[in-house]
Amino acid sequence: MTTIDSIDNGVNVQALLDAREALKSAPEAAQFTWRSTTRWENGVHTTSTVKDFAGLGAEQSHKAEHEFVADHPEVFAAEDHGITPIEYLLVGLGSCLTAGVASVAQNRGIQLRSVEATVEGVHDIRGILGADSDVRNGYNGIKVTFTIDADASKEDIEALVAQSQKRSAVFDALTNPTDVTVEVA
């Protein structure tokens, strides 16, 4: 018989559960501000960096500064130095949901062997090009397909994915209105 203690998906569930309990009595510490800084390089090529954030009532830092390069492919007459900004949205969604699957599986005592999320976004680019004002600028739809190999039934795996979706910050930001303010300093 497999016990939760013998499951190792690389997630410290106890630390997450402890944090959840601690933040119930200190909701102000749960207020995080995530930041990125984007610098224009040339054409539609940009470089974004992520290092510092605020949370737990103080300024925090990642172990290292992380850099993300965005551009457009050559079919858009660009240099293709990186993925497009709209593809980063797919990366964020897939990463968040997949990490959630691992966390939920660990908490439920399910050993994972592999998890892969394929994320596809259907996008009519006439909107961003200004070719048709009736076409929205963003995705028309996004589909996430999981392939999961685990010591669990199909129903249990579907429940893992459902719980991950329920707790995903990126899924929530994409599927619920989020106030976005753009200003010039």
Secondary structure, DSSP 4 states (H G I P E B T S, - for coil): ---GGG--SS--HHHHHHHHHHHHS-GGGG--EE--EEEEEETTEEEEEEEEEEETTEEEEEEEEEEEEE---GGGTS---SB-HHHHHHHHHHHHHHHHHHHHHHHHT--EEEEEEEEEEE--THHHHTS-TTS-SS-SEEEEEEEEEESS-HHHHHHHHHHHHHH-HHHHHHHS---------
